[in-house]
């Protein structure tokens, strides 16, 4: 055994030949080294890739179209981040499915430039997806911890600037191997055994960055849950009856279940892949481990198919826009003569979601579908037709009719 080092990253490798012009024993003889799947495994992974990719493409295309054609949604930072997530997952469904299935199922072998271009597209999509999830988590954190100043802190211009910085950095990082940060020995050790022509130092840096982003996301949602529990406990202290106490417990449990589901899917889809990539940096992988990595990498594509269900289609405003579009199609297209993107949520439902898809309202209260109201200056909340809520310092809500908090579809907070 011998140790090869790439920019400070040490990896246990096979012994090289004395003559450096000769390929080391066990080194990859072309891209065949990376084709570790059997015939049956290639067919199985091809079917999984095409199926998951098609589902992710349709779901994210639907979400992206609804946000793009609805000005009322495009004006809100929450939906800008949601659209960025849908765009990244749509790219992932296209780039990953095509390149992965083309390589493993059909055995296509490209040169270094073409391989790095395909890898850059996949890296771009998944980096943008995790980055958009990070912005979404930060948005929800600010909504809860800066509720009265949320509009002033996170404006549309700042949201667009954050997205511009995210995608600029993502494009630059994703194509660094193509621009020169690649393995200097081509396919020979000490290159990555998971990705052709990729330097171990680049693989380590990218993996570490994704792990750091996931840790920030976990911390943000943990703070959201902690803050929501504190607020719910404070609200319960103002109630004397036992009925509201039981309701408070149910709301806390619902919130915990929703966040647990979001985090479980996120970590479960990414942890196996990141673990294999870090292991590849430090030691040589066996063919069985590389086969396992091929199947585990499909979980990232599954995550792109699940994200629209967790973050977008659980949101009442997105579902409302979808219903409106379906009515347009079935009603002869009469509503298309109105301004594009109408009716707005103000006209027919709840307004201004800040933490869509998690079941968390601006003040830690939950609803069955996660609808909420955006907190404006002075603590006022806008709701649909039928009422306006005023939130006082103690978090109590006053509703102009009967003290009930009603949404556009009759769901209470």
N, C-alpha and C positions, 0 to 999 in steps of 0.2 A: 504493500500500500504506500501511497505517497500523498502529499498534501499540495494542492494547488491553491493559489491565492489570487483573487481579483479585487483590487482596490480595498485590501484589508479584510475581505471576506474569505475565510479559510474553509476548504471543503476536502474531505477525504476522497481520493480518486484512485483509479487504477494506475499501475506503473507505466511510464512512457518508455518508448524505445530509446536506445542510446542516440540514434540518428534522429534529430529533430525533424528532418524532412519526411520521415515515415510516420504514418498515422499510428498513435499509441494503440496497444492491444486493448480491445474492448471499446475503443472510441467509436462513435456513431459513423457508420459507413453510409453517408447520405441521410436523407430523411426517413429511411426505413427504420432507423433506430427508435424513432418516436411512434412508430406504428406497432403498438404493443397489444392491440385488441385482436381477438380471434374473429373468425367469420361471423359466428353467431352474435358475439358482442358488438361487432360493427353494425349489424342489422338492428339490434336492439337500441343502440345509442342513436342510430340514424332516425329510427321511428320516434324516439323520445325527443330528439332535437327538433325534428320537423313539427311534431305535435305541439310541444311547448312554445316553439318559436311562432307558430301560426296563431296560437291563443294570445300570446303576448302582443303580437303585431296588431291583432284586431282590437284587443282591449285598450291598448295605449293609443292606437290611432283614433278610437272613439273618444277617449278622454281629451286628447289633444285637439280634435276637431270641435268638440263642445266648448272648450275654453277659447279656442281661436275665433269662433264665430259668435261669441257672446261678449260684447263690450263690458257689460256689468260685471263679468267675472275677470276679464283681463285687467280691470282697473285695480284689483285687490292683490296685494303681495302674496297672500296665501295661495291663490290660484296661479300666480306666476310661478311660484316654486313647484306647485303641483304639475303645471304644464312642462316645466323643465324636467321633472322626474319622468313624466310620460314620454317626452322626447328621447331622453337617455335610454329608457327601457325599450322604446320602439327601435332605436338604433341597435341595441343589444340583440333584440330578436332577429334583426336582419343580418348584422355582421357575424354574430356568433354562430347562428344556425347555418349560414352559407359556408363560412370558412371551416367550421368544425366538421360538418357533415361532408363537405367536399374533400377534406383531407382524410378523415377516418373511414368514411363509407366508400368513396370513389377512388381514394388513393392518389389524389392529385398532389404532385410535388413541384413546388415553385422554387425559384431562385431566392437568394437572400433579400433582394429588394422587395419582391412581391410578397414574400412571407412576412417581412417586417411591416409592410403596408397593411396586410390583413390583421396582423397582431395589433398594430396601432389602432385600427378601427374598433376591435374588441376592447382594448384597453380604454379607449376614449369613451365607449358606451358605458362600461361598468364603473369607470371613475366618475363620469357625470351622474350616474344613478346614485352612487353613495354620497357624492357631494350634494346632490339635490335633497337626499334624505337628511343630510346634516343641516341644510338651510331650513327645511321644514321643521326639524326639531327645535332649532333656534327660534323660528317664528312662533311656535307654540309656547316655548319658554318665555319669550318676551310678552306674549299675550297674557300669560298668567301672572308674571311677576311685575309687569309694567302695564297693568290693565288700563289705568286712567290716562296713560300717556302713550298707548300703543300706536295710535295713528300718527302721533308726532315723531315717535322714535323710528318706526318702520314705515316710511313713505314708499310710494310706488317708485319714485326715482332711486331711492336707496336699494330697493329690491332689485330693480333692473341693473344697477351698478354691481350688486353682489353676484347676480347671474352672469354678467359680462366678465367679471374677474374669475368666477368659477370656470366658465367654459374656455376662457383664454388660457388659464393655467392647465386645464385638462388637455387641451389640444397640444400645447407645448410639451407637457410631460409624456403624453401618449406616444408621440413620434420622436422622442429622443433617441431610441435605438436606430431609427431610420436615418437620423441626422448624425450618427457617429457613436453613440453610447451603446455599442453592441459588443459581442464577444470577439476579441481580437484573433482567436484561433478558429473562427468559423463555427464548425460543429464539434470540434475537439474539446476535451476537458481542458480547463475547468469552466466550461459553459454550462448553462442550465440544461438539465435533463428532461425538463417539462416543456420548454419552448425553444424551438430552433433559433440559433443565432442571437440569443439573448444573454447578456452579461449577468453574472450573479449579483454584482453590485447594484445594477438597475432593478433586478427582481427583488432584492432585499429592500431597497429604498421605497419602491412602489408598495410592497406588502406592508412595510412599517407605516406608511402614510395611510393606507386603508384601515389598518388596525387602530391607529390613532383617531381617525374620523369615527369609527364605530364606537370607540370608548367615549368620545364626546357625546354621541347620540344617546348612548346608554345613560350617561350622567345627566343629560338634559331631561330625559323622560323620568329618571329617578327623582329629580328635583320637582318636576311637574306633579308627580304622584304625592310627594311629601307636602308640597304647598297645597294641593287640593284637599288632602286629608286634614291639614291644619285648618283650612277654611271651613270645611264641612263640620269639623268639631266645634269651631267657634259659632257657626250657625245653630248647631244643635244645642249649645248652651243657652240660646235665647228661647228655646222651645221647652215647655214644661210637660207636654203630653207625651205618652209613651209611643204613640203612633208615629210621629215624626222621627223619634229615635230609631225605630225599626227601619223606617225609610232611609235614614242616613246610613245605616249599616249596609243596606242593599245598594245604595249609590256607590259607597266606597268599594264594595265587592265588584260591582260592575266596572268601575274605573280600573281597578287592579286587574281584572280579567282582560279588559281590552288592551291595556298597555302590555300585559304579559304576553298576549298573543302577538302583538306587533314585534316585541323584542325577541320572542322565541323564534319567529319566522326569520327575522333579520339575522340573528346569530346562527341559527341552525343552517341557513343557506350559505353563509360566508365562512364560518369557522373551519369546516373541513378543508376547503380550498386553500385558505390562508395557512393552515397548519402544514399541508403538503408543500406549499411554496417555501415556507421557512425551513422545513426539513431538507428540501432540495439544496438550500444554500449551505447547510452545515454538513451534509453527508450524502453519499451516493444512494440513490433509490433503486430498489429492486424492480423487476418488470411487473410484479404483482402490485407494488405500490403505485407504479405509474398507471396501471390499468384502473386502480381504485381512484386515482386523481381524475382520470378521464370521466368517470361516472359522477364523481363529486362535483366536477365543474358544471355539470348540468343543473345543479342546484342554484347556481347564480342565474341561469336562464329561467328557472322556475320562480325565483324571486322577482324577476322582471314581469312575470305573468301574474303574480300574486299582488304586487304593489298597487295596481289600479283598484283592486277589490278592497284593499286595506285603507288607502288614502283618498281615493277619488269617488268611487261608486258608493261608498258609505256616507258620503256627504249629501245632505238634502238638496243643496243648491245645484249640484251636478245632476242629481236624479231629476230635479225639476226641469233643468235645461234639456235633458234627454226626453222627458215626457212631452215638452213643448215641441221639440223637433219631430218626434213621432207623430204628433197631432198635425203638424204642418204637412207631413208626407201623406197622411191618411185623409186630410181635409182638402185636398186639391191644391195645396200650396198657397192658400190665401194669405197666410201669415208671412210668407216670404216677401210680400209687398211692403211690409212694415220695415222699420229700421233693422238692420242686421243685428242679431243677438237679442232681440226682444221676444217676449216680455222679460223684464228684469225681475230678479227675486223680490224687489220691493212691491211689484205689482201683484204677484201671486204666491208669495211665500216668505219664509224667514230670510233675513238679510245678513250680509257680512259675516261669513264664517271665518273665525280666526284659527281654530284648531280642528279643522275638518277631519273626519274619519276616525277619531279616537274616542268619540263619545264624551269629550270634555268641553264644557262651556267655559266662558271667559273667567268665571269665578269658581271653577271646580265642580260645578253641577253637571249632571249627565242627562242625556235623553236617549231613547232607544236607538236612534240613528245618528247621533253625534251632531245634531244641528245646534247652532249657538248664535249668539248675537255679538256683534263687534262693539267694544266699549269705546265710546268717544270721549272727548274732552268733558271733564266735569262728571264723568261716571254715567252718563246717559247711554241707554242702549236703544237701538232702533229695532223694532220688530215689524212683522207684516201688518196688513190691515186689521184693525181691531184693537190696537193698544200700544202704549209706550211705557217702558219700564224705567224707573228712576232708582238708581242704586245709591243708597246712602253710605255713610262712613262705616257703619256696622255691617254692611253687606246685605241689609234687608231690602227687599224689593216691594215697590208699591205699583200696583196695576190699576188702571183707571176703571176696570170693570170687575167687580166682585173679588178682587185680590188674586185672580187666577192668571198665570203666565201662559199665554197661548201662542202657539206657532201658527204658521200659515196652513199647516195640514192638521191642526188639532192636537199635536203632540205637546205635552207640557214639559217644563223643565223640572 
